[in-house]
Amino acid sequence: MDLALANAVGVGLGLAEAVAAASRIPADLIGRPDLGRLAPGAAADLAWLDDDLRTVATWTAGEQVYAR
């Protein structure tokens, strides 16, 4: 997913719009307002990306599950 995000930004999509297209919008389309956003009651899934939009670490349900 980080590569897809980087590709979207690379062809001119703004970072905020690319993040929404990869997270919030798909979650909304499948009727899951608890996914794709950081908000009270949300799933607490998070990806930390570096300046090149490569994944540094990820958290699922608030627990770190990956770190490079």
mmCIF file of the N, C-alpha and C atoms, coordinates in Angstrom:
data_MODEL
# 
_entry.id   MODEL 
# 
loop_
_atom_site.group_PDB 
_atom_site.id 
_atom_site.type_symbol 
_atom_site.label_atom_id 
_atom_site.label_alt_id 
_atom_site.label_comp_id 
_atom_site.label_asym_id 
_atom_site.label_entity_id 
_atom_site.label_seq_id 
_atom_site.pdbx_PDB_ins_code 
_atom_site.Cartn_x 
_atom_site.Cartn_y 
_atom_site.Cartn_z 
_atom_site.occupancy 
_atom_site.B_iso_or_equiv 
_atom_site.pdbx_formal_charge 
_atom_site.auth_seq_id 
_atom_site.auth_comp_id 
_atom_site.auth_asym_id 
_atom_site.auth_atom_id 
_atom_site.pdbx_PDB_model_num 
ATOM 1   N N  . MET A 1 1  ? 0.820   -1.181 0.000   1.00 0.00 ? 1  MET A N  1 
ATOM 2   C CA . MET A 1 1  ? 0.000   0.000  0.000   1.00 0.00 ? 1  MET A CA 1 
ATOM 3   C C  . MET A 1 1  ? 0.871   1.254  0.000   1.00 0.00 ? 1  MET A C  1 
ATOM 4   N N  . ASP A 1 2  ? 2.036   1.189  0.658   1.00 0.00 ? 2  ASP A N  1 
ATOM 5   C CA . ASP A 1 2  ? 2.898   2.373  0.650   1.00 0.00 ? 2  ASP A CA 1 
ATOM 6   C C  . ASP A 1 2  ? 3.357   2.700  -0.770  1.00 0.00 ? 2  ASP A C  1 
ATOM 7   N N  . LEU A 1 3  ? 3.608   1.694  -1.586  1.00 0.00 ? 3  LEU A N  1 
ATOM 8   C CA . LEU A 1 3  ? 4.015   1.923  -2.975  1.00 0.00 ? 3  LEU A CA 1 
ATOM 9   C C  . LEU A 1 3  ? 2.868   2.554  -3.769  1.00 0.00 ? 3  LEU A C  1 
ATOM 10  N N  . ALA A 1 4  ? 1.651   2.089  -3.556  1.00 0.00 ? 4  ALA A N  1 
ATOM 11  C CA . ALA A 1 4  ? 0.492   2.681  -4.231  1.00 0.00 ? 4  ALA A CA 1 
ATOM 12  C C  . ALA A 1 4  ? 0.334   4.146  -3.834  1.00 0.00 ? 4  ALA A C  1 
ATOM 13  N N  . LEU A 1 5  ? 0.520   4.445  -2.564  1.00 0.00 ? 5  LEU A N  1 
ATOM 14  C CA . LEU A 1 5  ? 0.434   5.820  -2.088  1.00 0.00 ? 5  LEU A CA 1 
ATOM 15  C C  . LEU A 1 5  ? 1.512   6.672  -2.737  1.00 0.00 ? 5  LEU A C  1 
ATOM 16  N N  . ALA A 1 6  ? 2.747   6.166  -2.759  1.00 0.00 ? 6  ALA A N  1 
ATOM 17  C CA . ALA A 1 6  ? 3.854   6.902  -3.379  1.00 0.00 ? 6  ALA A CA 1 
ATOM 18  C C  . ALA A 1 6  ? 3.588   7.125  -4.868  1.00 0.00 ? 6  ALA A C  1 
ATOM 19  N N  . ASN A 1 7  ? 3.035   6.129  -5.551  1.00 0.00 ? 7  ASN A N  1 
ATOM 20  C CA . ASN A 1 7  ? 2.725   6.278  -6.974  1.00 0.00 ? 7  ASN A CA 1 
ATOM 21  C C  . ASN A 1 7  ? 1.668   7.353  -7.189  1.00 0.00 ? 7  ASN A C  1 
ATOM 22  N N  . ALA A 1 8  ? 0.637   7.374  -6.357  1.00 0.00 ? 8  ALA A N  1 
ATOM 23  C CA . ALA A 1 8  ? -0.423  8.381  -6.488  1.00 0.00 ? 8  ALA A CA 1 
ATOM 24  C C  . ALA A 1 8  ? 0.140   9.783  -6.297  1.00 0.00 ? 8  ALA A C  1 
ATOM 25  N N  . VAL A 1 9  ? 0.992   9.939  -5.292  1.00 0.00 ? 9  VAL A N  1 
ATOM 26  C CA . VAL A 1 9  ? 1.621   11.240 -5.050  1.00 0.00 ? 9  VAL A CA 1 
ATOM 27  C C  . VAL A 1 9  ? 2.567   11.576 -6.209  1.00 0.00 ? 9  VAL A C  1 
ATOM 28  N N  . GLY A 1 10 ? 3.265   10.572 -6.715  1.00 0.00 ? 10 GLY A N  1 
ATOM 29  C CA . GLY A 1 10 ? 4.209   10.780 -7.810  1.00 0.00 ? 10 GLY A CA 1 
ATOM 30  C C  . GLY A 1 10 ? 3.569   11.263 -9.098  1.00 0.00 ? 10 GLY A C  1 
ATOM 31  N N  . VAL A 1 11 ? 2.301   10.934 -9.312  1.00 0.00 ? 11 VAL A N  1 
ATOM 32  C CA . VAL A 1 11 ? 1.623   11.404 -10.526 1.00 0.00 ? 11 VAL A CA 1 
ATOM 33  C C  . VAL A 1 11 ? 0.835   12.688 -10.288 1.00 0.00 ? 11 VAL A C  1 
ATOM 34  N N  . GLY A 1 12 ? 0.999   13.282 -9.099  1.00 0.00 ? 12 GLY A N  1 
ATOM 35  C CA . GLY A 1 12 ? 0.440   14.604 -8.873  1.00 0.00 ? 12 GLY A CA 1 
ATOM 36  C C  . GLY A 1 12 ? -0.698  14.719 -7.883  1.00 0.00 ? 12 GLY A C  1 
ATOM 37  N N  . LEU A 1 13 ? -1.164  13.610 -7.321  1.00 0.00 ? 13 LEU A N  1 
ATOM 38  C CA . LEU A 1 13 ? -2.211  13.696 -6.304  1.00 0.00 ? 13 LEU A CA 1 
ATOM 39  C C  . LEU A 1 13 ? -1.601  14.248 -5.025  1.00 0.00 ? 13 LEU A C  1 
ATOM 40  N N  . GLY A 1 14 ? -2.283  15.129 -4.351  1.00 0.00 ? 14 GLY A N  1 
ATOM 41  C CA . GLY A 1 14 ? -1.788  15.660 -3.088  1.00 0.00 ? 14 GLY A CA 1 
ATOM 42  C C  . GLY A 1 14 ? -1.703  14.558 -2.039  1.00 0.00 ? 14 GLY A C  1 
ATOM 43  N N  . LEU A 1 15 ? -0.796  14.711 -1.086  1.00 0.00 ? 15 LEU A N  1 
ATOM 44  C CA . LEU A 1 15 ? -0.598  13.679 -0.072  1.00 0.00 ? 15 LEU A CA 1 
ATOM 45  C C  . LEU A 1 15 ? -1.882  13.406 0.711   1.00 0.00 ? 15 LEU A C  1 
ATOM 46  N N  . ALA A 1 16 ? -2.572  14.440 1.142   1.00 0.00 ? 16 ALA A N  1 
ATOM 47  C CA . ALA A 1 16 ? -3.807  14.239 1.911   1.00 0.00 ? 16 ALA A CA 1 
ATOM 48  C C  . ALA A 1 16 ? -4.854  13.495 1.087   1.00 0.00 ? 16 ALA A C  1 
ATOM 49  N N  . GLU A 1 17 ? -4.975  13.850 -0.182  1.00 0.00 ? 17 GLU A N  1 
ATOM 50  C CA . GLU A 1 17 ? -5.939  13.179 -1.051  1.00 0.00 ? 17 GLU A CA 1 
ATOM 51  C C  . GLU A 1 17 ? -5.544  11.732 -1.298  1.00 0.00 ? 17 GLU A C  1 
ATOM 52  N N  . ALA A 1 18 ? -4.254  11.470 -1.464  1.00 0.00 ? 18 ALA A N  1 
ATOM 53  C CA . ALA A 1 18 ? -3.783  10.099 -1.687  1.00 0.00 ? 18 ALA A CA 1 
ATOM 54  C C  . ALA A 1 18 ? -4.026  9.233  -0.454  1.00 0.00 ? 18 ALA A C  1 
ATOM 55  N N  . VAL A 1 19 ? -3.776  9.779  0.725   1.00 0.00 ? 19 VAL A N  1 
ATOM 56  C CA . VAL A 1 19 ? -4.021  9.030  1.963   1.00 0.00 ? 19 VAL A CA 1 
ATOM 57  C C  . VAL A 1 19 ? -5.510  8.721  2.103   1.00 0.00 ? 19 VAL A C  1 
ATOM 58  N N  . ALA A 1 20 ? -6.361  9.699  1.819   1.00 0.00 ? 20 ALA A N  1 
ATOM 59  C CA . ALA A 1 20 ? -7.807  9.462  1.897   1.00 0.00 ? 20 ALA A CA 1 
ATOM 60  C C  . ALA A 1 20 ? -8.235  8.403  0.888   1.00 0.00 ? 20 ALA A C  1 
ATOM 61  N N  . ALA A 1 21 ? -7.676  8.444  -0.310  1.00 0.00 ? 21 ALA A N  1 
ATOM 62  C CA . ALA A 1 21 ? -8.030  7.468  -1.347  1.00 0.00 ? 21 ALA A CA 1 
ATOM 63  C C  . ALA A 1 21 ? -7.601  6.054  -0.972  1.00 0.00 ? 21 ALA A C  1 
ATOM 64  N N  . ALA A 1 22 ? -6.582  5.940  -0.144  1.00 0.00 ? 22 ALA A N  1 
ATOM 65  C CA . ALA A 1 22 ? -6.086  4.622  0.261   1.00 0.00 ? 22 ALA A CA 1 
ATOM 66  C C  . ALA A 1 22 ? -6.666  4.144  1.585   1.00 0.00 ? 22 ALA A C  1 
ATOM 67  N N  . SER A 1 23 ? -7.374  4.999  2.289   1.00 0.00 ? 23 SER A N  1 
ATOM 68  C CA . SER A 1 23 ? -7.823  4.621  3.632   1.00 0.00 ? 23 SER A CA 1 
ATOM 69  C C  . SER A 1 23 ? -9.287  4.945  3.890   1.00 0.00 ? 23 SER A C  1 
ATOM 70  N N  . ARG A 1 24 ? -9.599  6.199  4.079   1.00 0.00 ? 24 ARG A N  1 
ATOM 71  C CA . ARG A 1 24 ? -10.949 6.595  4.481   1.00 0.00 ? 24 ARG A CA 1 
ATOM 72  C C  . ARG A 1 24 ? -12.000 6.300  3.421   1.00 0.00 ? 24 ARG A C  1 
ATOM 73  N N  . ILE A 1 25 ? -11.713 6.621  2.180   1.00 0.00 ? 25 ILE A N  1 
ATOM 74  C CA . ILE A 1 25 ? -12.723 6.441  1.128   1.00 0.00 ? 25 ILE A CA 1 
ATOM 75  C C  . ILE A 1 25 ? -13.095 4.967  0.948   1.00 0.00 ? 25 ILE A C  1 
ATOM 76  N N  . PRO A 1 26 ? -12.132 4.028  0.831   1.00 0.00 ? 26 PRO A N  1 
ATOM 77  C CA . PRO A 1 26 ? -12.530 2.615  0.734   1.00 0.00 ? 26 PRO A CA 1 
ATOM 78  C C  . PRO A 1 26 ? -13.304 2.131  1.968   1.00 0.00 ? 26 PRO A C  1 
ATOM 79  N N  . ALA A 1 27 ? -12.889 2.580  3.151   1.00 0.00 ? 27 ALA A N  1 
ATOM 80  C CA . ALA A 1 27 ? -13.607 2.180  4.365   1.00 0.00 ? 27 ALA A CA 1 
ATOM 81  C C  . ALA A 1 27 ? -15.050 2.676  4.324   1.00 0.00 ? 27 ALA A C  1 
ATOM 82  N N  . ASP A 1 28 ? -15.239 3.903  3.908   1.00 0.00 ? 28 ASP A N  1 
ATOM 83  C CA . ASP A 1 28 ? -16.598 4.449  3.806   1.00 0.00 ? 28 ASP A CA 1 
ATOM 84  C C  . ASP A 1 28 ? -17.421 3.674  2.776   1.00 0.00 ? 28 ASP A C  1 
ATOM 85  N N  . LEU A 1 29 ? -16.792 3.299  1.655   1.00 0.00 ? 29 LEU A N  1 
ATOM 86  C CA . LEU A 1 29 ? -17.517 2.587  0.598   1.00 0.00 ? 29 LEU A CA 1 
ATOM 87  C C  . LEU A 1 29 ? -18.026 1.222  1.052   1.00 0.00 ? 29 LEU A C  1 
ATOM 88  N N  . ILE A 1 30 ? -17.329 0.595  1.987   1.00 0.00 ? 30 ILE A N  1 
ATOM 89  C CA . ILE A 1 30 ? -17.786 -0.704 2.483   1.00 0.00 ? 30 ILE A CA 1 
ATOM 90  C C  . ILE A 1 30 ? -18.564 -0.579 3.796   1.00 0.00 ? 30 ILE A C  1 
ATOM 91  N N  . GLY A 1 31 ? -18.886 0.656  4.146   1.00 0.00 ? 31 GLY A N  1 
ATOM 92  C CA . GLY A 1 31 ? -19.702 0.881  5.332   1.00 0.00 ? 31 GLY A CA 1 
ATOM 93  C C  . GLY A 1 31 ? -18.979 0.658  6.642   1.00 0.00 ? 31 GLY A C  1 
ATOM 94  N N  . ARG A 1 32 ? -17.665 0.947  6.683   1.00 0.00 ? 32 ARG A N  1 
ATOM 95  C CA . ARG A 1 32 ? -16.874 0.739  7.904   1.00 0.00 ? 32 ARG A CA 1 
ATOM 96  C C  . ARG A 1 32 ? -16.291 2.063  8.403   1.00 0.00 ? 32 ARG A C  1 
ATOM 97  N N  . PRO A 1 33 ? -17.099 2.893  9.061   1.00 0.00 ? 33 PRO A N  1 
ATOM 98  C CA . PRO A 1 33 ? -16.595 4.158  9.569   1.00 0.00 ? 33 PRO A CA 1 
ATOM 99  C C  . PRO A 1 33 ? -15.582 3.994  10.701  1.00 0.00 ? 33 PRO A C  1 
ATOM 100 N N  . ASP A 1 34 ? -15.385 2.775  11.180  1.00 0.00 ? 34 ASP A N  1 
ATOM 101 C CA . ASP A 1 34 ? -14.399 2.504  12.228  1.00 0.00 ? 34 ASP A CA 1 
ATOM 102 C C  . ASP A 1 34 ? -13.010 2.269  11.639  1.00 0.00 ? 34 ASP A C  1 
ATOM 103 N N  . LEU A 1 35 ? -12.895 2.251  10.324  1.00 0.00 ? 35 LEU A N  1 
ATOM 104 C CA . LEU A 1 35 ? -11.608 2.033  9.653   1.00 0.00 ? 35 LEU A CA 1 
ATOM 105 C C  . LEU A 1 35 ? -11.225 3.266  8.832   1.00 0.00 ? 35 LEU A C  1 
ATOM 106 N N  . GLY A 1 36 ? -9.945  3.386  8.524   1.00 0.00 ? 36 GLY A N  1 
ATOM 107 C CA . GLY A 1 36 ? -9.491  4.419  7.602   1.00 0.00 ? 36 GLY A CA 1 
ATOM 108 C C  . GLY A 1 36 ? -9.352  5.806  8.174   1.00 0.00 ? 36 GLY A C  1 
ATOM 109 N N  . ARG A 1 37 ? -9.356  5.919  9.495   1.00 0.00 ? 37 ARG A N  1 
ATOM 110 C CA . ARG A 1 37 ? -9.241  7.235  10.112  1.00 0.00 ? 37 ARG A CA 1 
ATOM 111 C C  . ARG A 1 37 ? -8.738  7.083  11.548  1.00 0.00 ? 37 ARG A C  1 
ATOM 112 N N  . LEU A 1 38 ? -8.176  8.148  12.061  1.00 0.00 ? 38 LEU A N  1 
ATOM 113 C CA . LEU A 1 38 ? -7.786  8.196  13.471  1.00 0.00 ? 38 LEU A CA 1 
ATOM 114 C C  . LEU A 1 38 ? -8.835  9.043  14.180  1.00 0.00 ? 38 LEU A C  1 
ATOM 115 N N  . ALA A 1 39 ? -9.656  8.389  14.965  1.00 0.00 ? 39 ALA A N  1 
ATOM 116 C CA . ALA A 1 39 ? -10.738 9.081  15.656  1.00 0.00 ? 39 ALA A CA 1 
ATOM 117 C C  . ALA A 1 39 ? -11.187 8.221  16.833  1.00 0.00 ? 39 ALA A C  1 
ATOM 118 N N  . PRO A 1 40 ? -11.808 8.843  17.845  1.00 0.00 ? 40 PRO A N  1 
ATOM 119 C CA . PRO A 1 40 ? -12.334 8.051  18.953  1.00 0.00 ? 40 PRO A CA 1 
ATOM 120 C C  . PRO A 1 40 ? -13.272 6.966  18.429  1.00 0.00 ? 40 PRO A C  1 
ATOM 121 N N  . GLY A 1 41 ? -13.065 5.749  18.894  1.00 0.00 ? 41 GLY A N  1 
ATOM 122 C CA . GLY A 1 41 ? -13.887 4.622  18.480  1.00 0.00 ? 41 GLY A CA 1 
ATOM 123 C C  . GLY A 1 41 ? -13.397 3.909  17.233  1.00 0.00 ? 41 GLY A C  1 
ATOM 124 N N  . ALA A 1 42 ? -12.402 4.473  16.567  1.00 0.00 ? 42 ALA A N  1 
ATOM 125 C CA . ALA A 1 42 ? -11.852 3.834  15.365  1.00 0.00 ? 42 ALA A CA 1 
ATOM 126 C C  . ALA A 1 42 ? -10.923 2.699  15.776  1.00 0.00 ? 42 ALA A C  1 
ATOM 127 N N  . ALA A 1 43 ? -10.497 1.895  14.807  1.00 0.00 ? 43 ALA A N  1 
ATOM 128 C CA . ALA A 1 43 ? -9.759  0.660  15.078  1.00 0.00 ? 43 ALA A CA 1 
ATOM 129 C C  . ALA A 1 43 ? -8.335  0.868  15.594  1.00 0.00 ? 43 ALA A C  1 
ATOM 130 N N  . ALA A 1 44 ? -7.801  2.055  15.524  1.00 0.00 ? 44 ALA A N  1 
ATOM 131 C CA . ALA A 1 44 ? -6.438  2.357  15.973  1.00 0.00 ? 44 ALA A CA 1 
ATOM 132 C C  . ALA A 1 44 ? -5.385  1.617  15.158  1.00 0.00 ? 44 ALA A C  1 
ATOM 133 N N  . ASP A 1 45 ? -5.610  1.515  13.845  1.00 0.00 ? 45 ASP A N  1 
ATOM 134 C CA . ASP A 1 45 ? -4.604  0.988  12.924  1.00 0.00 ? 45 ASP A CA 1 
ATOM 135 C C  . ASP A 1 45 ? -3.863  2.189  12.340  1.00 0.00 ? 45 ASP A C  1 
ATOM 136 N N  . LEU A 1 46 ? -2.536  2.087  12.249  1.00 0.00 ? 46 LEU A N  1 
ATOM 137 C CA . LEU A 1 46 ? -1.730  3.230  11.838  1.00 0.00 ? 46 LEU A CA 1 
ATOM 138 C C  . LEU A 1 46 ? -0.492  2.752  11.106  1.00 0.00 ? 46 LEU A C  1 
ATOM 139 N N  . ALA A 1 47 ? -0.116  3.476  10.060  1.00 0.00 ? 47 ALA A N  1 
ATOM 140 C CA . ALA A 1 47 ? 1.153   3.226  9.372   1.00 0.00 ? 47 ALA A CA 1 
ATOM 141 C C  . ALA A 1 47 ? 1.980   4.498  9.453   1.00 0.00 ? 47 ALA A C  1 
ATOM 142 N N  . TRP A 1 48 ? 3.234   4.365  9.879   1.00 0.00 ? 48 TRP A N  1 
ATOM 143 C CA . TRP A 1 48 ? 4.165   5.485  9.930   1.00 0.00 ? 48 TRP A CA 1 
ATOM 144 C C  . TRP A 1 48 ? 5.026   5.373  8.685   1.00 0.00 ? 48 TRP A C  1 
ATOM 145 N N  . LEU A 1 49 ? 5.050   6.423  7.863   1.00 0.00 ? 49 LEU A N  1 
ATOM 146 C CA . LEU A 1 49 ? 5.809   6.434  6.621   1.00 0.00 ? 49 LEU A CA 1 
ATOM 147 C C  . LEU A 1 49 ? 6.952   7.428  6.711   1.00 0.00 ? 49 LEU A C  1 
ATOM 148 N N  . ASP A 1 50 ? 8.058   7.113  6.024   1.00 0.00 ? 50 ASP A N  1 
ATOM 149 C CA . ASP A 1 50 ? 9.186   8.041  5.994   1.00 0.00 ? 50 ASP A CA 1 
ATOM 150 C C  . ASP A 1 50 ? 8.968   9.082  4.891   1.00 0.00 ? 50 ASP A C  1 
ATOM 151 N N  . ASP A 1 51 ? 9.963   9.924  4.654   1.00 0.00 ? 51 ASP A N  1 
ATOM 152 C CA . ASP A 1 51 ? 9.834   10.984 3.657   1.00 0.00 ? 51 ASP A CA 1 
ATOM 153 C C  . ASP A 1 51 ? 9.656   10.454 2.241   1.00 0.00 ? 51 ASP A C  1 
ATOM 154 N N  . ASP A 1 52 ? 10.071  9.219  1.987   1.00 0.00 ? 52 ASP A N  1 
ATOM 155 C CA . ASP A 1 52 ? 9.901   8.584  0.680   1.00 0.00 ? 52 ASP A CA 1 
ATOM 156 C C  . ASP A 1 52 ? 8.608   7.775  0.607   1.00 0.00 ? 52 ASP A C  1 
ATOM 157 N N  . LEU A 1 53 ? 7.772   7.905  1.624   1.00 0.00 ? 53 LEU A N  1 
ATOM 158 C CA . LEU A 1 53 ? 6.485   7.199  1.736   1.00 0.00 ? 53 LEU A CA 1 
ATOM 159 C C  . LEU A 1 53 ? 6.660   5.686  1.823   1.00 0.00 ? 53 LEU A C  1 
ATOM 160 N N  . ARG A 1 54 ? 7.740   5.242  2.420   1.00 0.00 ? 54 ARG A N  1 
ATOM 161 C CA . ARG A 1 54 ? 7.975   3.822  2.707   1.00 0.00 ? 54 ARG A CA 1 
ATOM 162 C C  . ARG A 1 54 ? 7.612   3.564  4.158   1.00 0.00 ? 54 ARG A C  1 
ATOM 163 N N  . THR A 1 55 ? 7.060   2.388  4.419   1.00 0.00 ? 55 THR A N  1 
ATOM 164 C CA . THR A 1 55 ? 6.608   2.057  5.767   1.00 0.00 ? 55 THR A CA 1 
ATOM 165 C C  . THR A 1 55 ? 7.781   1.925  6.734   1.00 0.00 ? 55 THR A C  1 
ATOM 166 N N  . VAL A 1 56 ? 7.689   2.626  7.843   1.00 0.00 ? 56 VAL A N  1 
ATOM 167 C CA . VAL A 1 56 ? 8.661   2.549  8.929   1.00 0.00 ? 56 VAL A CA 1 
ATOM 168 C C  . VAL A 1 56 ? 8.140   1.616  10.016  1.00 0.00 ? 56 VAL A C  1 
ATOM 169 N N  . ALA A 1 57 ? 6.844   1.752  10.339  1.00 0.00 ? 57 ALA A N  1 
ATOM 170 C CA . ALA A 1 57 ? 6.223   0.925  11.378  1.00 0.00 ? 57 ALA A CA 1 
ATOM 171 C C  . ALA A 1 57 ? 4.723   0.906  11.164  1.00 0.00 ? 57 ALA A C  1 
ATOM 172 N N  . THR A 1 58 ? 4.082   -0.146 11.688  1.00 0.00 ? 58 THR A N  1 
ATOM 173 C CA . THR A 1 58 ? 2.621   -0.232 11.642  1.00 0.00 ? 58 THR A CA 1 
ATOM 174 C C  . THR A 1 58 ? 2.085   -0.695 12.988  1.00 0.00 ? 58 THR A C  1 
ATOM 175 N N  . TRP A 1 59 ? 0.871   -0.249 13.277  1.00 0.00 ? 59 TRP A N  1 
ATOM 176 C CA . TRP A 1 59 ? 0.153   -0.649 14.475  1.00 0.00 ? 59 TRP A CA 1 
ATOM 177 C C  . TRP A 1 59 ? -1.217  -1.160 14.061  1.00 0.00 ? 59 TRP A C  1 
ATOM 178 N N  . THR A 1 60 ? -1.659  -2.241 14.672  1.00 0.00 ? 60 THR A N  1 
ATOM 179 C CA . THR A 1 60 ? -2.993  -2.786 14.457  1.00 0.00 ? 60 THR A CA 1 
ATOM 180 C C  . THR A 1 60 ? -3.678  -2.888 15.820  1.00 0.00 ? 60 THR A C  1 
ATOM 181 N N  . ALA A 1 61 ? -4.870  -2.348 15.896  1.00 0.00 ? 61 ALA A N  1 
ATOM 182 C CA . ALA A 1 61 ? -5.626  -2.311 17.158  1.00 0.00 ? 61 ALA A CA 1 
ATOM 183 C C  . ALA A 1 61 ? -4.784  -1.709 18.286  1.00 0.00 ? 61 ALA A C  1 
ATOM 184 N N  . GLY A 1 62 ? -3.941  -0.733 17.936  1.00 0.00 ? 62 GLY A N  1 
ATOM 185 C CA . GLY A 1 62 ? -3.136  -0.036 18.927  1.00 0.00 ? 62 GLY A CA 1 
ATOM 186 C C  . GLY A 1 62 ? -1.852  -0.742 19.321  1.00 0.00 ? 62 GLY A C  1 
ATOM 187 N N  . GLU A 1 63 ? -1.568  -1.916 18.756  1.00 0.00 ? 63 GLU A N  1 
ATOM 188 C CA . GLU A 1 63 ? -0.343  -2.680 19.067  1.00 0.00 ? 63 GLU A CA 1 
ATOM 189 C C  . GLU A 1 63 ? 0.599   -2.630 17.886  1.00 0.00 ? 63 GLU A C  1 
ATOM 190 N N  . GLN A 1 64 ? 1.874   -2.309 18.137  1.00 0.00 ? 64 GLN A N  1 
ATOM 191 C CA . GLN A 1 64 ? 2.851   -2.287 17.054  1.00 0.00 ? 64 GLN A CA 1 
ATOM 192 C C  . GLN A 1 64 ? 3.083   -3.711 16.536  1.00 0.00 ? 64 GLN A C  1 
ATOM 193 N N  . VAL A 1 65 ? 2.932   -3.887 15.220  1.00 0.00 ? 65 VAL A N  1 
ATOM 194 C CA . VAL A 1 65 ? 3.072   -5.204 14.611  1.00 0.00 ? 65 VAL A CA 1 
ATOM 195 C C  . VAL A 1 65 ? 4.219   -5.272 13.602  1.00 0.00 ? 65 VAL A C  1 
ATOM 196 N N  . TYR A 1 66 ? 4.805   -4.122 13.249  1.00 0.00 ? 66 TYR A N  1 
ATOM 197 C CA . TYR A 1 66 ? 5.914   -4.113 12.308  1.00 0.00 ? 66 TYR A CA 1 
ATOM 198 C C  . TYR A 1 66 ? 6.784   -2.907 12.589  1.00 0.00 ? 66 TYR A C  1 
ATOM 199 N N  . ALA A 1 67 ? 8.076   -3.085 12.482  1.00 0.00 ? 67 ALA A N  1 
ATOM 200 C CA . ALA A 1 67 ? 9.049   -1.979 12.513  1.00 0.00 ? 67 ALA A CA 1 
ATOM 201 C C  . ALA A 1 67 ? 10.256  -2.434 11.726  1.00 0.00 ? 67 ALA A C  1 
ATOM 202 N N  . ARG A 1 68 ? 10.742  -1.539 10.902  1.00 0.00 ? 68 ARG A N  1 
ATOM 203 C CA . ARG A 1 68 ? 11.930  -1.923 10.133  1.00 0.00 ? 68 ARG A CA 1 
ATOM 204 C C  . ARG A 1 68 ? 13.185  -1.574 10.852  1.00 0.00 ? 68 ARG A C  1 
# 
